[in-house]
Amino acid sequence: MRFATYEHHGRRSVATVEGSEARWGSPRPEAGGGTLRPIPGRASLLDLLRAGPTALREAGNATPDVPDGPHVSQVRLLPPLQPPSVRDFVTFEEHVEGVRRSIDNAAGVPDAWYDAPTFYFTNPYAVIGAHDDVPVPPGSSVLDFELEVAAVIGVEGRDLTPEQARDHIIGYTIFNDWSARDLQSAEMRVGLGPCKGKDTAATLGPYLVTADELEPYRDTDGFLRLALTASVNGEVVGKDLLSNMSWTFEEMVAYASRGTYVRPGDVLGSGTCGNGGCLAELWGVRGRQDPPRLKPGDTVTLTVEGIGTVSNTVVPGAGPVPVPRARKRPRSRP
């Protein structure tokens, strides 16, 4: 099944999605199917996830008996859910190679990367919908997209094995981890993670696709073999396969649950794919900013086989609120 959260005539609703456009995705929402079947009494997919997989399945199975709602072309698609947490991993070796060369001017992949599927926590309040505008982050002039797929947790778990973790993933969605590369490069010299470099926008959408729908794409090694495509202003700049990840989603969930909980609605991003999954990787490979950095008016379209398409346009953002530099303080003691 496919679940959407949308706004129509000022009202927020959750629905299943039917039709050819819902299944395969389209850069043009008006092209093909995409009929919404509202779930009565539900305005939050997160609440439905917290009710459990059986409740989600029953709600979805009941929608054929509900009158058709609007077509997706008639609504504003919101993020499928408001996640309580977002963990973003870095599981594509090719991406690490290119971005490290671009941002840190270093070659290769750090040995520590191979030890475990590293992630950082990013801003759950920054999520936007499949076709929402993206403001340039305050103080940035080097905006970039990042093509990812995210798993969504449906069942609480702790200290899971990869085998157990499969039953805790309820579905998948597209994730665009918008990045202010100039801010990111400066703040990571402090030795923590990106903060304001990743804080303004993160696209989730267009739908939550339940895990069973993507099982036919699973290869013999346990990876989902989905085609990924990134375009800027209609020109394809990147293509990859999700199966080029170095860890499966189940292994990522197991690592995330080590010593703590994953809970319904938690989002786990795959990390950016290789071969043009972001501009910074291409800049590192080519040694120049080609394609150029994103600017207001540019539209980024990401398509994932079996899930759909998101397409966001960059718009001017607010200026930065001034904050002083650190003060050298006398080190007095109590």
C-alpha positions in Angstrom: 0.0 0.0 0.0 0.9 3.7 -0.4 0.0 6.3 2.1 -0.1 10.0 1.6 -0.6 13.0 3.9 -2.1 16.0 2.1 -3.7 19.4 2.5 -6.9 20.2 0.6 -9.1 23.3 1.1 -7.3 23.9 4.4 -7.9 20.5 5.8 -5.2 17.9 6.5 -6.0 14.2 5.7 -4.3 10.8 5.4 -5.2 8.6 2.5 -4.1 5.5 0.5 -3.1 6.3 -3.1 -4.3 4.4 -6.1 -3.4 4.5 -9.8 -0.4 4.4 -12.1 1.2 7.6 -11.0 1.0 6.4 -7.4 2.9 3.3 -8.3 5.6 4.5 -10.6 6.0 8.2 -9.8 6.0 11.1 -12.3 7.7 14.5 -12.4 4.3 15.8 -13.3 1.6 15.0 -10.7 -1.1 15.6 -13.2 0.2 12.8 -15.5 -1.5 9.4 -14.8 -3.5 8.1 -11.8 -3.0 9.1 -8.2 -6.5 9.0 -6.7 -6.5 9.6 -3.0 -8.8 7.5 -0.8 -9.1 9.3 2.6 -8.9 7.3 5.8 -11.8 8.4 7.9 -11.0 10.0 11.2 -7.2 10.2 10.6 -5.2 13.3 10.1 -1.8 11.9 11.2 -0.1 8.9 9.7 2.3 8.9 12.8 -0.7 8.2 15.0 -1.8 5.4 12.8 1.8 3.9 12.9 1.8 4.1 16.6 -1.5 2.1 16.7 0.5 -0.8 15.1 0.9 -2.6 11.8 -2.4 -4.3 12.1 -4.2 -1.0 12.5 -2.4 0.5 9.5 -3.2 -2.5 7.3 -6.9 -2.5 8.4 -7.2 1.2 7.7 -5.7 0.8 4.3 -7.8 -2.2 3.4 -11.0 -0.2 4.4 -10.4 2.6 1.9 -11.8 0.9 -1.2 -15.2 1.3 0.6 -14.6 5.0 1.0 -15.6 7.5 -1.7 -12.8 8.7 -3.8 -11.1 11.9 -2.6 -9.2 14.4 -4.8 -6.5 13.6 -7.3 -2.9 14.2 -6.2 -2.7 17.0 -8.7 -5.4 18.9 -6.7 -3.7 18.8 -3.3 -0.6 19.9 -1.5 1.3 16.7 -0.6 2.7 17.1 2.9 5.5 14.9 4.3 3.9 11.4 4.7 4.6 11.8 8.5 6.2 14.1 11.0 9.0 11.9 12.3 9.9 11.9 16.0 13.6 11.4 15.0 15.7 11.4 11.8 18.9 9.4 11.6 20.9 10.0 8.4 23.4 7.3 7.6 26.3 7.3 5.0 26.3 3.9 3.4 27.4 4.6 -0.2 31.2 4.3 -0.6 31.3 6.2 -3.9 29.5 9.2 -2.3 32.1 9.3 0.6 34.9 9.3 -1.9 33.6 12.1 -4.0 32.3 14.4 -1.2 35.4 13.9 0.9 37.5 15.1 -2.0 35.1 18.1 -2.5 34.7 19.3 1.1 37.8 18.1 2.9 40.2 17.9 -0.1 41.1 14.4 1.0 41.3 11.2 -1.1 39.8 7.8 -0.4 37.5 6.7 2.4 38.5 6.7 6.1 39.2 3.2 7.4 36.7 3.9 10.3 33.9 4.2 7.7 34.0 0.4 7.0 33.6 -0.5 10.7 29.9 0.3 11.1 27.0 2.2 9.4 27.7 5.7 10.8 24.8 8.2 11.2 24.0 11.5 12.7 20.7 12.9 14.0 19.2 15.6 11.9 16.3 18.0 12.3 12.9 16.4 12.3 11.2 19.8 12.2 12.8 20.7 8.9 10.8 18.1 6.8 8.9 19.4 3.8 6.6 17.9 1.2 7.2 16.4 -2.2 6.6 19.7 -4.1 7.3 22.3 -1.5 9.7 25.2 -2.1 13.2 25.1 -0.5 14.6 28.3 0.9 18.3 28.9 0.6 19.7 28.4 4.2 20.5 31.7 5.9 24.2 32.7 5.3 24.7 30.0 2.6 25.7 30.4 -1.0 26.5 26.8 -1.8 23.2 24.8 -1.7 23.2 21.1 -2.7 20.6 18.3 -2.9 21.2 14.7 -1.7 19.3 11.7 -3.2 18.4 9.1 -0.5 15.8 6.5 0.4 14.6 6.3 4.0 13.2 3.4 6.0 10.4 4.2 8.4 10.0 2.2 11.7 6.6 0.7 12.4 7.3 -1.4 15.6 9.3 -0.4 18.6 12.5 -2.4 19.2 15.8 -2.4 21.1 19.1 -4.3 20.5 17.6 -5.9 17.4 19.5 -8.3 15.2 19.3 -7.6 11.4 17.0 -10.5 11.0 14.6 -9.1 13.7 14.9 -5.6 12.2 13.1 -6.5 9.0 9.8 -6.9 10.9 10.3 -3.4 12.4 10.5 -1.6 9.1 7.0 -0.6 8.0 7.9 1.1 4.7 10.0 3.5 2.7 10.0 7.0 1.3 12.3 9.3 -0.7 14.5 11.5 1.4 16.3 14.6 0.1 18.8 15.8 2.7 19.3 19.4 1.5 22.8 20.6 2.4 24.5 24.0 2.7 28.0 22.9 1.7 29.8 26.1 2.8 28.2 26.0 6.2 28.8 22.3 6.6 32.4 22.5 5.6 33.1 25.3 8.2 31.2 23.7 11.1 32.7 20.2 10.7 36.2 21.5 11.4 35.1 21.8 15.0 35.0 18.0 15.2 31.3 17.5 15.7 28.7 16.9 13.0 26.9 19.1 10.5 24.4 21.4 12.2 23.2 24.5 10.3 24.6 22.9 7.2 21.7 20.5 7.3 19.1 22.4 9.2 16.8 24.2 6.8 15.0 21.5 4.7 14.6 17.8 4.3 12.2 16.5 1.7 10.1 13.4 2.6 7.7 11.9 0.1 5.8 11.6 -2.0 4.3 8.6 -0.1 5.1 6.0 2.5 5.3 2.8 0.5 4.8 -0.3 2.7 7.7 -2.7 2.8 5.8 -5.6 1.2 5.5 -3.6 -2.0 9.2 -3.4 -2.4 10.0 -7.0 -1.6 10.0 -8.0 -5.4 13.1 -5.7 -5.7 15.2 -7.5 -3.1 18.3 -9.2 -4.4 19.9 -12.4 -3.1 22.2 -10.4 -0.8 19.2 -8.7 0.9 19.5 -5.3 -0.8 16.7 -3.4 -2.5 17.6 -3.0 -6.2 15.8 0.3 -7.0 16.9 2.7 -9.8 17.6 6.2 -8.5 17.7 9.3 -10.7 18.5 12.9 -9.9 17.7 15.8 -12.3 18.3 19.6 -12.1 16.0 21.7 -14.3 15.1 18.7 -16.3 18.7 17.5 -17.0 19.8 14.2 -15.5 22.9 14.7 -13.3 22.9 11.4 -11.4 21.9 7.7 -11.7 22.6 4.9 -9.3 21.1 1.7 -7.7 20.0 1.6 -4.1 21.6 -1.9 -3.9 25.0 -0.2 -4.1 24.6 0.5 -0.4 27.3 -1.2 1.8 24.8 -2.1 4.5 21.2 -3.2 4.3 18.4 -1.2 5.9 18.0 -4.1 8.4 21.6 -3.8 9.4 21.2 0.0 9.8 18.2 -0.5 12.0 20.0 -3.1 14.1 22.9 -0.7 14.6 20.6 2.2 15.4 18.8 0.1 18.0 22.0 -0.9 19.8 21.6 0.1 23.4 18.5 2.2 22.7 15.1 2.2 21.1 13.8 2.7 17.6 10.1 3.7 17.7 7.2 4.0 15.2 7.8 6.9 12.9 11.5 7.1 13.2 13.2 7.8 9.9 16.5 6.3 8.8 18.1 7.7 5.7 20.3 5.6 3.5 22.8 8.3 2.9 23.3 9.9 -0.5 23.8 7.5 -3.4 26.8 7.6 -5.7 27.3 8.6 -9.3 25.7 12.0 -9.0 23.5 11.6 -6.0 24.6 15.1 -5.1 26.5 18.0 -6.7 29.4 17.9 -4.2 30.3 14.4 -5.2 30.5 15.5 -8.8 32.5 18.5 -7.9 35.0 16.3 -6.1 35.3 13.9 -9.0 35.6 16.6 -11.7 37.7 19.1 -9.7 35.3 22.0 -10.5 31.8 23.1 -9.6 30.1 21.4 -12.6 27.1 21.3 -12.5 26.9 24.7 -10.8 25.7 25.2 -7.2 21.9 25.5 -6.9 20.3 29.0 -7.0 16.8 30.3 -6.6 14.6 29.2 -9.5 16.4 25.8 -9.9 14.2 22.7 -9.6 15.6 19.4 -8.3 13.6 16.3 -9.2 14.4 12.9 -7.6 12.9 9.6 -8.7 13.1 6.3 -7.0 11.8 3.1 -8.8 8.9 1.6 -6.9 8.4 4.7 -4.7 7.8 7.8 -6.9 9.1 11.3 -7.5 9.7 14.4 -5.5 10.4 17.8 -7.2 11.3 20.9 -5.2 12.2 24.4 -6.4 14.8 26.6 -4.7 13.7 30.0 -3.5 15.4 32.9 -1.7 15.8 32.4 2.0 16.1 34.7 5.0 19.3 36.5 5.9 21.2 35.2 8.9 20.5 36.6 12.4 23.8 37.9 13.7 25.5 35.9 16.4 28.8 37.2 17.9 32.1 35.2 17.8 33.2 33.4 20.9 34.6 35.6 23.6 37.9 34.9 25.2 36.8 34.6 28.8 39.0 34.7 32.0 39.0 31.1 33.4 37.8 31.9 36.9 36.9 29.1 39.3 34.4 28.9 42.2 
